[in-house]
């Protein structure tokens, strides 16, 4: 599975709140997954020609340049940290 994030999966020092990409990454790890983290870089509201290839892929697949976005091994796309967290809670990884 591929998890598309902005620049990081770490919380920034300020402001003191959980970053959406961090929340999605943590939820997947807590559910037993080890996602391939793909850094989309750039910024969601920029026009299409200024977006990175990763953000353009996210847009083609989800309809939005915003990350986090998850592409599961089955090809399903989940967009947004709340939706990724909910998916991870409903679909824990099965032990190999």
GROMACS elastic network, one bead per residue, 0.5 to 0.9 nm:
[ bonds ]
;  ai    aj funct       b0    kb
    1    33     6  0.84621   500
    1    34     6  0.80194   500
    1    35     6  0.52561   500
    1    36     6  0.61201   500
    1    37     6  0.87515   500
    1    70     6  0.72421   500
    1    71     6  0.56795   500
    1    74     6  0.83447   500
    1    75     6  0.84787   500
    2    35     6  0.54981   500
    2    37     6  0.59636   500
    2    38     6  0.66866   500
    2    69     6  0.83259   500
    2    70     6  0.58227   500
    2    71     6  0.51714   500
    2    72     6  0.65690   500
    2    73     6  0.79371   500
    3    21     6  0.88416   500
    3    24     6  0.83200   500
    3    25     6  0.74921   500
    3    35     6  0.59798   500
    3    36     6  0.59751   500
    3    38     6  0.59639   500
    3    39     6  0.84502   500
    3    67     6  0.88415   500
    3    68     6  0.68630   500
    3    69     6  0.58923   500
    3    71     6  0.64444   500
    3    72     6  0.84131   500
    4    21     6  0.82637   500
    4    36     6  0.83781   500
    4    37     6  0.60143   500
    4    39     6  0.58851   500
    4    40     6  0.60844   500
    4    54     6  0.76619   500
    4    55     6  0.82667   500
    4    58     6  0.77932   500
    4    67     6  0.61879   500
    4    68     6  0.53635   500
    4    69     6  0.51265   500
    4    70     6  0.61712   500
    4    71     6  0.81084   500
    5     8     6  0.65576   500
    5     9     6  0.71118   500
    5    20     6  0.87512   500
    5    21     6  0.55232   500
    5    22     6  0.84972   500
    5    24     6  0.89073   500
    5    25     6  0.86949   500
    5    37     6  0.69638   500
    5    38     6  0.61963   500
    5    39     6  0.51406   500
    5    40     6  0.57416   500
    5    41     6  0.76015   500
    5    66     6  0.88272   500
    5    67     6  0.54396   500
    5    69     6  0.69677   500
    5    70     6  0.89141   500
    6     9     6  0.81689   500
    6    21     6  0.70484   500
    6    38     6  0.83907   500
    6    39     6  0.55285   500
    6    40     6  0.50858   500
    6    42     6  0.72417   500
    6    43     6  0.75358   500
    6    44     6  0.88436   500
    6    55     6  0.89891   500
    6    66     6  0.84626   500
    6    67     6  0.62928   500
    6    68     6  0.70437   500
    7    10     6  0.89309   500
    7    21     6  0.87119   500
    7    39     6  0.56565   500
    7    40     6  0.68917   500
    7    41     6  0.52932   500
    7    42     6  0.82302   500
    8    11     6  0.79348   500
    8    12     6  0.88334   500
    8    21     6  0.71588   500
    8    22     6  0.75009   500
    8    39     6  0.71782   500
    8    41     6  0.88914   500
    9    19     6  0.78137   500
    9    20     6  0.85842   500
    9    21     6  0.55413   500
    9    23     6  0.81033   500
    9    24     6  0.85000   500
    9    25     6  0.65071   500
    9    26     6  0.83613   500
    9    37     6  0.84804   500
   10    18     6  0.86410   500
   10    19     6  0.74483   500
   10    21     6  0.79464   500
   10    22     6  0.56085   500
   11    14     6  0.83810   500
   11    16     6  0.81549   500
   11    17     6  0.74642   500
   11    18     6  0.58567   500
   11    19     6  0.55075   500
   11    20     6  0.89164   500
   11    21     6  0.86529   500
   11    22     6  0.63571   500
   12    15     6  0.69442   500
   12    16     6  0.75228   500
   12    17     6  0.81606   500
   12    18     6  0.81032   500
   12    19     6  0.72864   500
   13    16     6  0.64724   500
   13    17     6  0.87805   500
   14    17     6  0.77015   500
   15    18     6  0.87275   500
   18    21     6  0.84773   500
   18    22     6  0.66311   500
   18    23     6  0.65304   500
   19    22     6  0.51462   500
   19    23     6  0.63008   500
   19    24     6  0.88498   500
   20    23     6  0.50796   500
   20    24     6  0.63260   500
   20    25     6  0.86662   500
   20    67     6  0.82981   500
   20    68     6  0.68988   500
   20    80     6  0.77659   500
   20    81     6  0.53736   500
   20    82     6  0.81652   500
   21    24     6  0.52403   500
   21    25     6  0.61759   500
   21    26     6  0.85668   500
   21    67     6  0.72074   500
   21    68     6  0.52813   500
   21    69     6  0.86711   500
   21    80     6  0.85979   500
   21    81     6  0.65905   500
   22    25     6  0.51434   500
   22    26     6  0.59904   500
   22    27     6  0.84929   500
   22    68     6  0.88682   500
   22    81     6  0.85244   500
   23    26     6  0.52255   500
   23    27     6  0.61125   500
   23    28     6  0.86887   500
   23    81     6  0.63670   500
   23    82     6  0.82309   500
   23    84     6  0.87406   500
   23    85     6  0.72737   500
   24    27     6  0.52348   500
   24    28     6  0.63361   500
   24    29     6  0.87203   500
   24    68     6  0.69792   500
   24    69     6  0.85971   500
   24    70     6  0.87326   500
   24    80     6  0.80542   500
   24    81     6  0.50017   500
   24    82     6  0.75232   500
   24    83     6  0.85976   500
   24    84     6  0.57638   500
   24    85     6  0.56481   500
   24    88     6  0.86088   500
   25    28     6  0.52962   500
   25    29     6  0.62433   500
   25    30     6  0.85935   500
   25    34     6  0.88084   500
   25    35     6  0.78013   500
   25    37     6  0.83993   500
   25    68     6  0.87551   500
   25    81     6  0.87030   500
   25    84     6  0.87254   500
   25    85     6  0.85495   500
   26    29     6  0.50679   500
   26    30     6  0.59494   500
   26    31     6  0.84831   500
   26    85     6  0.84785   500
   27    30     6  0.50415   500
   27    31     6  0.61357   500
   27    32     6  0.87688   500
   27    33     6  0.87676   500
   27    84     6  0.76613   500
   27    85     6  0.53338   500
   27    86     6  0.84833   500
   27    88     6  0.61554   500
   27    89     6  0.74680   500
   28    31     6  0.50613   500
   28    32     6  0.64921   500
   28    33     6  0.52931   500
   28    34     6  0.71505   500
   28    35     6  0.73105   500
   28    84     6  0.78610   500
   28    85     6  0.71484   500
   28    87     6  0.87624   500
   28    88     6  0.55597   500
   28    89     6  0.82823   500
   28    92     6  0.82395   500
   28    93     6  0.88360   500
   29    32     6  0.51414   500
   29    34     6  0.59064   500
   29    35     6  0.77509   500
   29    88     6  0.87890   500
   30    33     6  0.73087   500
   30    88     6  0.82873   500
   30    89     6  0.87357   500
   30    92     6  0.84901   500
   31    88     6  0.58499   500
   31    89     6  0.65527   500
   31    90     6  0.89972   500
   31    91     6  0.75653   500
   31    93     6  0.60101   500
   32    88     6  0.88495   500
   32    92     6  0.63248   500
   32    93     6  0.50724   500
   32    94     6  0.77246   500
   32    95     6  0.81965   500
   33    88     6  0.86496   500
   33    92     6  0.78064   500
   33    93     6  0.59748   500
   34    37     6  0.88218   500
   35    70     6  0.88557   500
   35    72     6  0.89702   500
   38    54     6  0.76464   500
   39    54     6  0.74647   500
   39    55     6  0.89685   500
   40    43     6  0.84386   500
   40    51     6  0.86800   500
   40    52     6  0.65257   500
   40    53     6  0.76781   500
   40    55     6  0.54055   500
   40    56     6  0.89142   500
   40    58     6  0.86861   500
   40    67     6  0.77681   500
   40    68     6  0.89780   500
   41    51     6  0.83694   500
   41    52     6  0.68390   500
   41    54     6  0.80115   500
   41    55     6  0.77154   500
   42    46     6  0.77955   500
   42    50     6  0.78936   500
   42    51     6  0.60851   500
   42    52     6  0.63377   500
   42    55     6  0.78658   500
   43    46     6  0.58773   500
   43    50     6  0.89735   500
   43    51     6  0.73293   500
   43    52     6  0.89343   500
   43    55     6  0.85579   500
   43    65     6  0.80061   500
   43    66     6  0.77367   500
   44    47     6  0.83779   500
   44    51     6  0.79231   500
   44    55     6  0.78378   500
   44    64     6  0.79419   500
   44    67     6  0.75372   500
   45    48     6  0.87916   500
   45    65     6  0.73452   500
   45    66     6  0.78734   500
   46    49     6  0.82369   500
   46    50     6  0.62356   500
   46    51     6  0.65552   500
   46    65     6  0.85677   500
   47    50     6  0.56524   500
   47    51     6  0.67346   500
   48    51     6  0.52266   500
   48    52     6  0.84986   500
   48    55     6  0.87430   500
   48    56     6  0.71624   500
   48    65     6  0.84214   500
   49    52     6  0.82635   500
   49    56     6  0.89469   500
   51    54     6  0.80111   500
   51    55     6  0.59567   500
   51    56     6  0.63442   500
   51    65     6  0.81314   500
   52    55     6  0.52992   500
   52    56     6  0.63034   500
   52    57     6  0.87433   500
   53    56     6  0.50062   500
   53    57     6  0.62096   500
   53    58     6  0.86952   500
   54    57     6  0.51126   500
   54    58     6  0.63468   500
   54    59     6  0.87249   500
   55    59     6  0.61494   500
   55    60     6  0.86554   500
   55    64     6  0.85015   500
   55    65     6  0.54126   500
   55    66     6  0.75200   500
   55    67     6  0.79447   500
   56    60     6  0.62245   500
   56    61     6  0.86121   500
   56    64     6  0.86953   500
   56    65     6  0.66651   500
   57    60     6  0.51421   500
   57    61     6  0.62074   500
   57    62     6  0.85252   500
   57    65     6  0.83859   500
   58    61     6  0.51237   500
   58    62     6  0.57813   500
   58    63     6  0.73672   500
   58    64     6  0.67109   500
   58    65     6  0.59286   500
   58    66     6  0.76391   500
   58    67     6  0.77093   500
   58    69     6  0.69622   500
   58    70     6  0.89068   500
   58    77     6  0.88374   500
   58    79     6  0.87249   500
   59    62     6  0.52874   500
   59    66     6  0.77464   500
   60    63     6  0.57974   500
   60    64     6  0.76573   500
   60    65     6  0.85481   500
   61    64     6  0.80588   500
   61    71     6  0.89052   500
   61    77     6  0.68850   500
   62    65     6  0.79364   500
   62    66     6  0.89232   500
   62    69     6  0.80264   500
   62    77     6  0.67784   500
   62    78     6  0.76120   500
   62    79     6  0.65994   500
   63    66     6  0.89890   500
   64    67     6  0.82471   500
   64    79     6  0.84525   500
   66    69     6  0.75871   500
   66    79     6  0.79770   500
   66    80     6  0.77286   500
   67    70     6  0.85852   500
   67    79     6  0.69175   500
   67    80     6  0.63822   500
   67    81     6  0.80430   500
   68    78     6  0.86712   500
   68    79     6  0.63258   500
   68    80     6  0.54285   500
   68    81     6  0.60067   500
   68    84     6  0.82064   500
   69    77     6  0.69778   500
   69    78     6  0.56879   500
   69    80     6  0.59297   500
   69    81     6  0.76238   500
   69    84     6  0.75721   500
   70    76     6  0.79494   500
   70    77     6  0.55061   500
   70    78     6  0.50600   500
   70    79     6  0.63235   500
   70    80     6  0.83763   500
   70    84     6  0.69687   500
   71    74     6  0.79446   500
   71    75     6  0.58222   500
   71    76     6  0.56356   500
   71    78     6  0.66207   500
   71    79     6  0.88517   500
   72    75     6  0.52229   500
   72    76     6  0.52550   500
   72    77     6  0.64262   500
   72    78     6  0.80651   500
   73    76     6  0.74304   500
   78    81     6  0.87780   500
   78    83     6  0.65209   500
   78    84     6  0.60328   500
   78    87     6  0.79968   500
   79    82     6  0.84526   500
   79    83     6  0.64128   500
   79    84     6  0.67225   500
   80    83     6  0.54400   500
   80    84     6  0.61738   500
   80    85     6  0.86486   500
   81    84     6  0.50404   500
   81    85     6  0.60077   500
   81    86     6  0.85065   500
   82    85     6  0.51661   500
   82    86     6  0.61716   500
   82    87     6  0.85906   500
   83    86     6  0.50897   500
   83    87     6  0.60744   500
   83    88     6  0.85925   500
   84    87     6  0.50216   500
   84    88     6  0.61051   500
   84    89     6  0.86014   500
   85    88     6  0.51574   500
   85    89     6  0.62444   500
   85    90     6  0.87325   500
   86    89     6  0.51568   500
   86    90     6  0.62837   500
   86    91     6  0.85834   500
   87    90     6  0.51548   500
   87    91     6  0.59450   500
   87    92     6  0.85427   500
   88    91     6  0.50626   500
   88    92     6  0.58540   500
   88    93     6  0.83608   500
   89    92     6  0.61134   500
   91    94     6  0.87324   500
   93    96     6  0.87903   500
